[in-house]
Amino acid sequence: MLSGYFSQTYAPTHHNFGGQYIFDPRLEPGLSEATRTELEAANVAYLVVVDQDPNLEVWVLGVDGNLRKL
C-alpha cells in the first residue's frame, strides 16, 4: 500500500467521471530494500492507471524504459 505524498499522483477527468493515476513505489518512504529489489526484478518502475468510465487500463513502465499494458 502506498501512502506517501510523492509516490502517488491523481488527475481527475471531466466531471470526475474517471481519472489518471501514477503510482511510483520507489518514492514511498520506508519501502523495504527487499520490495525494491523485487520490483526491479519484475521490471517495474511505476504503474499508470487510466480510468475512463467504463474502461480501465493499467500500464507498467519498466526500469528498462519500456511501457507495457497489463
Jmol script that loads the backbone (N, CA, C; Angstrom):
load data "model"
ATOM      1  N   MET A   1       0.844  -1.159   0.000  1.00  0.00           N
ATOM      2  CA  MET A   1       0.000   0.000   0.000  1.00  0.00           C
ATOM      3  C   MET A   1       0.900   1.236   0.000  1.00  0.00           C
ATOM      4  N   LEU A   2       0.597   2.157  -0.890  1.00  0.00           N
ATOM      5  CA  LEU A   2       1.346   3.403  -0.950  1.00  0.00           C
ATOM      6  C   LEU A   2       0.576   4.485  -0.201  1.00  0.00           C
ATOM      7  N   SER A   3       1.275   5.215   0.631  1.00  0.00           N
ATOM      8  CA  SER A   3       0.626   6.288   1.371  1.00  0.00           C
ATOM      9  C   SER A   3       1.419   7.585   1.312  1.00  0.00           C
ATOM     10  N   GLY A   4       2.605   7.553   0.722  1.00  0.00           N
ATOM     11  CA  GLY A   4       3.441   8.733   0.642  1.00  0.00           C
ATOM     12  C   GLY A   4       2.915   9.763  -0.355  1.00  0.00           C
ATOM     13  N   TYR A   5       3.159  11.023  -0.065  1.00  0.00           N
ATOM     14  CA  TYR A   5       2.666  12.113  -0.901  1.00  0.00           C
ATOM     15  C   TYR A   5       3.219  12.031  -2.320  1.00  0.00           C
ATOM     16  N   PHE A   6       4.502  11.725  -2.455  1.00  0.00           N
ATOM     17  CA  PHE A   6       5.145  11.742  -3.767  1.00  0.00           C
ATOM     18  C   PHE A   6       5.053  10.415  -4.516  1.00  0.00           C
ATOM     19  N   SER A   7       4.600   9.359  -3.864  1.00  0.00           N
ATOM     20  CA  SER A   7       4.549   8.055  -4.523  1.00  0.00           C
ATOM     21  C   SER A   7       3.237   7.811  -5.260  1.00  0.00           C
ATOM     22  N   GLN A   8       2.299   8.759  -5.178  1.00  0.00           N
ATOM     23  CA  GLN A   8       1.014   8.587  -5.867  1.00  0.00           C
ATOM     24  C   GLN A   8       0.509   9.930  -6.381  1.00  0.00           C
ATOM     25  N   THR A   9       0.040   9.906  -7.617  1.00  0.00           N
ATOM     26  CA  THR A   9      -0.443  11.119  -8.274  1.00  0.00           C
ATOM     27  C   THR A   9      -1.792  10.823  -8.904  1.00  0.00           C
ATOM     28  N   TYR A  10      -2.716  11.795  -8.819  1.00  0.00           N
ATOM     29  CA  TYR A  10      -4.059  11.617  -9.359  1.00  0.00           C
ATOM     30  C   TYR A  10      -4.460  12.860 -10.138  1.00  0.00           C
ATOM     31  N   ALA A  11      -5.031  12.650 -11.312  1.00  0.00           N
ATOM     32  CA  ALA A  11      -5.584  13.740 -12.116  1.00  0.00           C
ATOM     33  C   ALA A  11      -6.982  13.336 -12.553  1.00  0.00           C
ATOM     34  N   PRO A  12      -8.023  14.023 -12.061  1.00  0.00           N
ATOM     35  CA  PRO A  12      -9.386  13.662 -12.442  1.00  0.00           C
ATOM     36  C   PRO A  12      -9.679  14.038 -13.884  1.00  0.00           C
ATOM     37  N   THR A  13     -10.608  13.305 -14.489  1.00  0.00           N
ATOM     38  CA  THR A  13     -11.072  13.657 -15.825  1.00  0.00           C
ATOM     39  C   THR A  13     -12.315  14.535 -15.695  1.00  0.00           C
ATOM     40  N   HIS A  14     -12.909  14.872 -16.801  1.00  0.00           N
ATOM     41  CA  HIS A  14     -14.054  15.778 -16.848  1.00  0.00           C
ATOM     42  C   HIS A  14     -15.160  15.338 -15.884  1.00  0.00           C
ATOM     43  N   HIS A  15     -15.573  16.210 -15.011  1.00  0.00           N
ATOM     44  CA  HIS A  15     -16.628  15.971 -14.013  1.00  0.00           C
ATOM     45  C   HIS A  15     -16.315  14.791 -13.089  1.00  0.00           C
ATOM     46  N   ASN A  16     -15.048  14.479 -12.924  1.00  0.00           N
ATOM     47  CA  ASN A  16     -14.613  13.392 -12.043  1.00  0.00           C
ATOM     48  C   ASN A  16     -15.226  12.035 -12.400  1.00  0.00           C
ATOM     49  N   PHE A  17     -15.515  11.812 -13.685  1.00  0.00           N
ATOM     50  CA  PHE A  17     -16.055  10.527 -14.119  1.00  0.00           C
ATOM     51  C   PHE A  17     -14.965   9.473 -14.274  1.00  0.00           C
ATOM     52  N   GLY A  18     -13.781   9.814 -14.038  1.00  0.00           N
ATOM     53  CA  GLY A  18     -12.650   8.900 -14.142  1.00  0.00           C
ATOM     54  C   GLY A  18     -11.413   9.642 -13.705  1.00  0.00           C
ATOM     55  N   GLY A  19     -10.277   9.069 -14.002  1.00  0.00           N
ATOM     56  CA  GLY A  19      -9.041   9.730 -13.621  1.00  0.00           C
ATOM     57  C   GLY A  19      -7.834   9.000 -14.154  1.00  0.00           C
ATOM     58  N   GLN A  20      -6.716   9.643 -13.963  1.00  0.00           N
ATOM     59  CA  GLN A  20      -5.435   9.056 -14.329  1.00  0.00           C
ATOM     60  C   GLN A  20      -4.583   9.032 -13.068  1.00  0.00           C
ATOM     61  N   TYR A  21      -3.956   7.903 -12.828  1.00  0.00           N
ATOM     62  CA  TYR A  21      -3.186   7.701 -11.614  1.00  0.00           C
ATOM     63  C   TYR A  21      -1.784   7.256 -11.993  1.00  0.00           C
ATOM     64  N   ILE A  22      -0.807   7.734 -11.257  1.00  0.00           N
ATOM     65  CA  ILE A  22       0.566   7.258 -11.394  1.00  0.00           C
ATOM     66  C   ILE A  22       1.021   6.843 -10.005  1.00  0.00           C
ATOM     67  N   PHE A  23       1.491   5.621  -9.900  1.00  0.00           N
ATOM     68  CA  PHE A  23       1.993   5.091  -8.640  1.00  0.00           C
ATOM     69  C   PHE A  23       3.474   4.769  -8.813  1.00  0.00           C
ATOM     70  N   ASP A  24       4.311   5.420  -8.037  1.00  0.00           N
ATOM     71  CA  ASP A  24       5.755   5.187  -8.105  1.00  0.00           C
ATOM     72  C   ASP A  24       6.229   4.671  -6.752  1.00  0.00           C
ATOM     73  N   PRO A  25       6.261   3.365  -6.582  1.00  0.00           N
ATOM     74  CA  PRO A  25       6.635   2.811  -5.282  1.00  0.00           C
ATOM     75  C   PRO A  25       8.057   3.159  -4.857  1.00  0.00           C
ATOM     76  N   ARG A  26       8.914   3.511  -5.802  1.00  0.00           N
ATOM     77  CA  ARG A  26      10.294   3.861  -5.443  1.00  0.00           C
ATOM     78  C   ARG A  26      10.359   5.141  -4.621  1.00  0.00           C
ATOM     79  N   LEU A  27       9.306   5.951  -4.680  1.00  0.00           N
ATOM     80  CA  LEU A  27       9.264   7.202  -3.913  1.00  0.00           C
ATOM     81  C   LEU A  27       8.551   7.048  -2.571  1.00  0.00           C
ATOM     82  N   GLU A  28       8.140   5.835  -2.243  1.00  0.00           N
ATOM     83  CA  GLU A  28       7.436   5.579  -0.982  1.00  0.00           C
ATOM     84  C   GLU A  28       8.422   5.544   0.178  1.00  0.00           C
ATOM     85  N   PRO A  29       8.227   6.426   1.176  1.00  0.00           N
ATOM     86  CA  PRO A  29       9.095   6.392   2.352  1.00  0.00           C
ATOM     87  C   PRO A  29       8.978   5.052   3.073  1.00  0.00           C
ATOM     88  N   GLY A  30      10.087   4.507   3.469  1.00  0.00           N
ATOM     89  CA  GLY A  30      10.076   3.268   4.225  1.00  0.00           C
ATOM     90  C   GLY A  30       9.954   2.005   3.390  1.00  0.00           C
ATOM     91  N   LEU A  31      10.021   2.132   2.067  1.00  0.00           N
ATOM     92  CA  LEU A  31       9.950   0.948   1.211  1.00  0.00           C
ATOM     93  C   LEU A  31      11.159   0.066   1.514  1.00  0.00           C
ATOM     94  N   SER A  32      10.894  -1.183   1.810  1.00  0.00           N
ATOM     95  CA  SER A  32      11.994  -2.079   2.179  1.00  0.00           C
ATOM     96  C   SER A  32      12.890  -2.360   0.969  1.00  0.00           C
ATOM     97  N   GLU A  33      14.131  -2.667   1.265  1.00  0.00           N
ATOM     98  CA  GLU A  33      15.084  -2.994   0.198  1.00  0.00           C
ATOM     99  C   GLU A  33      14.657  -4.266  -0.514  1.00  0.00           C
ATOM    100  N   ALA A  34      14.043  -5.203   0.209  1.00  0.00           N
ATOM    101  CA  ALA A  34      13.572  -6.449  -0.402  1.00  0.00           C
ATOM    102  C   ALA A  34      12.472  -6.160  -1.429  1.00  0.00           C
ATOM    103  N   THR A  35      11.555  -5.269  -1.089  1.00  0.00           N
ATOM    104  CA  THR A  35      10.479  -4.917  -2.022  1.00  0.00           C
ATOM    105  C   THR A  35      11.039  -4.169  -3.216  1.00  0.00           C
ATOM    106  N   ARG A  36      11.965  -3.278  -2.961  1.00  0.00           N
ATOM    107  CA  ARG A  36      12.606  -2.528  -4.054  1.00  0.00           C
ATOM    108  C   ARG A  36      13.301  -3.488  -5.020  1.00  0.00           C
ATOM    109  N   THR A  37      14.001  -4.467  -4.490  1.00  0.00           N
ATOM    110  CA  THR A  37      14.694  -5.459  -5.305  1.00  0.00           C
ATOM    111  C   THR A  37      13.704  -6.309  -6.092  1.00  0.00           C
ATOM    112  N   GLU A  38      12.593  -6.663  -5.448  1.00  0.00           N
ATOM    113  CA  GLU A  38      11.563  -7.467  -6.119  1.00  0.00           C
ATOM    114  C   GLU A  38      10.926  -6.695  -7.272  1.00  0.00           C
ATOM    115  N   LEU A  39      10.646  -5.415  -7.073  1.00  0.00           N
ATOM    116  CA  LEU A  39      10.089  -4.586  -8.146  1.00  0.00           C
ATOM    117  C   LEU A  39      11.061  -4.466  -9.308  1.00  0.00           C
ATOM    118  N   GLU A  40      12.329  -4.261  -8.995  1.00  0.00           N
ATOM    119  CA  GLU A  40      13.336  -4.155 -10.052  1.00  0.00           C
ATOM    120  C   GLU A  40      13.466  -5.464 -10.820  1.00  0.00           C
ATOM    121  N   ALA A  41      13.418  -6.592 -10.116  1.00  0.00           N
ATOM    122  CA  ALA A  41      13.500  -7.898 -10.770  1.00  0.00           C
ATOM    123  C   ALA A  41      12.283  -8.139 -11.671  1.00  0.00           C
ATOM    124  N   ALA A  42      11.131  -7.564 -11.294  1.00  0.00           N
ATOM    125  CA  ALA A  42       9.912  -7.694 -12.104  1.00  0.00           C
ATOM    126  C   ALA A  42       9.833  -6.616 -13.180  1.00  0.00           C
ATOM    127  N   ASN A  43      10.886  -5.790 -13.282  1.00  0.00           N
ATOM    128  CA  ASN A  43      10.963  -4.717 -14.274  1.00  0.00           C
ATOM    129  C   ASN A  43       9.805  -3.721 -14.119  1.00  0.00           C
ATOM    130  N   VAL A  44       9.594  -3.259 -12.869  1.00  0.00           N
ATOM    131  CA  VAL A  44       8.534  -2.296 -12.576  1.00  0.00           C
ATOM    132  C   VAL A  44       9.160  -1.037 -11.993  1.00  0.00           C
ATOM    133  N   ALA A  45       9.032   0.066 -12.738  1.00  0.00           N
ATOM    134  CA  ALA A  45       9.444   1.366 -12.209  1.00  0.00           C
ATOM    135  C   ALA A  45       8.239   2.073 -11.624  1.00  0.00           C
ATOM    136  N   TYR A  46       7.159   2.179 -12.411  1.00  0.00           N
ATOM    137  CA  TYR A  46       5.911   2.711 -11.875  1.00  0.00           C
ATOM    138  C   TYR A  46       4.720   2.224 -12.671  1.00  0.00           C
ATOM    139  N   LEU A  47       3.548   2.420 -12.090  1.00  0.00           N
ATOM    140  CA  LEU A  47       2.284   1.983 -12.684  1.00  0.00           C
ATOM    141  C   LEU A  47       1.480   3.197 -13.116  1.00  0.00           C
ATOM    142  N   VAL A  48       0.805   3.067 -14.239  1.00  0.00           N
ATOM    143  CA  VAL A  48      -0.092   4.107 -14.739  1.00  0.00           C
ATOM    144  C   VAL A  48      -1.470   3.463 -14.888  1.00  0.00           C
ATOM    145  N   VAL A  49      -2.478   4.061 -14.261  1.00  0.00           N
ATOM    146  CA  VAL A  49      -3.848   3.562 -14.352  1.00  0.00           C
ATOM    147  C   VAL A  49      -4.686   4.655 -14.995  1.00  0.00           C
ATOM    148  N   VAL A  50      -5.394   4.292 -16.067  1.00  0.00           N
ATOM    149  CA  VAL A  50      -6.274   5.233 -16.759  1.00  0.00           C
ATOM    150  C   VAL A  50      -7.689   4.699 -16.599  1.00  0.00           C
ATOM    151  N   ASP A  51      -8.503   5.457 -15.882  1.00  0.00           N
ATOM    152  CA  ASP A  51      -9.885   5.072 -15.595  1.00  0.00           C
ATOM    153  C   ASP A  51     -10.809   6.036 -16.329  1.00  0.00           C
ATOM    154  N   GLN A  52     -11.328   5.590 -17.474  1.00  0.00           N
ATOM    155  CA  GLN A  52     -12.279   6.394 -18.240  1.00  0.00           C
ATOM    156  C   GLN A  52     -13.530   5.551 -18.382  1.00  0.00           C
ATOM    157  N   ASP A  53     -14.469   5.802 -17.506  1.00  0.00           N
ATOM    158  CA  ASP A  53     -15.690   5.026 -17.386  1.00  0.00           C
ATOM    159  C   ASP A  53     -16.282   4.709 -18.746  1.00  0.00           C
ATOM    160  N   PRO A  54     -16.489   3.481 -19.098  1.00  0.00           N
ATOM    161  CA  PRO A  54     -16.402   2.256 -18.308  1.00  0.00           C
ATOM    162  C   PRO A  54     -15.082   1.499 -18.486  1.00  0.00           C
ATOM    163  N   ASN A  55     -14.100   2.085 -19.133  1.00  0.00           N
ATOM    164  CA  ASN A  55     -12.841   1.395 -19.427  1.00  0.00           C
ATOM    165  C   ASN A  55     -11.791   1.670 -18.360  1.00  0.00           C
ATOM    166  N   LEU A  56     -10.981   0.656 -18.099  1.00  0.00           N
ATOM    167  CA  LEU A  56      -9.877   0.779 -17.159  1.00  0.00           C
ATOM    168  C   LEU A  56      -8.648   0.149 -17.802  1.00  0.00           C
ATOM    169  N   GLU A  57      -7.567   0.902 -17.867  1.00  0.00           N
ATOM    170  CA  GLU A  57      -6.319   0.381 -18.423  1.00  0.00           C
ATOM    171  C   GLU A  57      -5.231   0.511 -17.373  1.00  0.00           C
ATOM    172  N   VAL A  58      -4.380  -0.495 -17.299  1.00  0.00           N
ATOM    173  CA  VAL A  58      -3.242  -0.464 -16.390  1.00  0.00           C
ATOM    174  C   VAL A  58      -1.983  -0.683 -17.211  1.00  0.00           C
ATOM    175  N   TRP A  59      -1.034   0.214 -17.043  1.00  0.00           N
ATOM    176  CA  TRP A  59       0.233   0.167 -17.763  1.00  0.00           C
ATOM    177  C   TRP A  59       1.368   0.113 -16.750  1.00  0.00           C
ATOM    178  N   VAL A  60       2.473  -0.465 -17.163  1.00  0.00           N
ATOM    179  CA  VAL A  60       3.675  -0.513 -16.331  1.00  0.00           C
ATOM    180  C   VAL A  60       4.825   0.081 -17.123  1.00  0.00           C
ATOM    181  N   LEU A  61       5.536   0.997 -16.509  1.00  0.00           N
ATOM    182  CA  LEU A  61       6.786   1.470 -17.083  1.00  0.00           C
ATOM    183  C   LEU A  61       7.890   0.693 -16.401  1.00  0.00           C
ATOM    184  N   GLY A  62       8.648  -0.033 -17.194  1.00  0.00           N
ATOM    185  CA  GLY A  62       9.730  -0.848 -16.635  1.00  0.00           C
ATOM    186  C   GLY A  62      10.965  -0.011 -16.349  1.00  0.00           C
ATOM    187  N   VAL A  63      11.831  -0.555 -15.528  1.00  0.00           N
ATOM    188  CA  VAL A  63      13.101   0.105 -15.240  1.00  0.00           C
ATOM    189  C   VAL A  63      13.954   0.201 -16.501  1.00  0.00           C
ATOM    190  N   ASP A  64      13.603  -0.607 -17.523  1.00  0.00           N
ATOM    191  CA  ASP A  64      14.302  -0.548 -18.802  1.00  0.00           C
ATOM    192  C   ASP A  64      13.768   0.556 -19.707  1.00  0.00           C
ATOM    193  N   GLY A  65      12.725   1.286 -19.243  1.00  0.00           N
ATOM    194  CA  GLY A  65      12.169   2.390 -20.014  1.00  0.00           C
ATOM    195  C   GLY A  65      11.044   2.012 -20.973  1.00  0.00           C
ATOM    196  N   ASN A  66      10.702   0.720 -21.008  1.00  0.00           N
ATOM    197  CA  ASN A  66       9.627   0.264 -21.894  1.00  0.00           C
ATOM    198  C   ASN A  66       8.286   0.289 -21.175  1.00  0.00           C
ATOM    199  N   LEU A  67       7.271   0.779 -21.893  1.00  0.00           N
ATOM    200  CA  LEU A  67       5.911   0.842 -21.385  1.00  0.00           C
ATOM    201  C   LEU A  67       5.146  -0.364 -21.907  1.00  0.00           C
ATOM    202  N   ARG A  68       4.461  -1.079 -21.007  1.00  0.00           N
ATOM    203  CA  ARG A  68       3.694  -2.247 -21.420  1.00  0.00           C
ATOM    204  C   ARG A  68       2.337  -2.240 -20.727  1.00  0.00           C
ATOM    205  N   LYS A  69       1.346  -2.730 -21.468  1.00  0.00           N
ATOM    206  CA  LYS A  69      -0.025  -2.774 -20.953  1.00  0.00           C
ATOM    207  C   LYS A  69      -0.247  -4.089 -20.236  1.00  0.00           C
ATOM    208  N   LEU A  70      -0.898  -4.040 -19.086  1.00  0.00           N
ATOM    209  CA  LEU A  70      -1.227  -5.265 -18.366  1.00  0.00           C
ATOM    210  C   LEU A  70      -2.601  -5.748 -18.759  1.00  0.00           C
TER     211      LEU A  70
END
end "model"
wireframe off; spacefill off
backbone 0.3
color backbone group
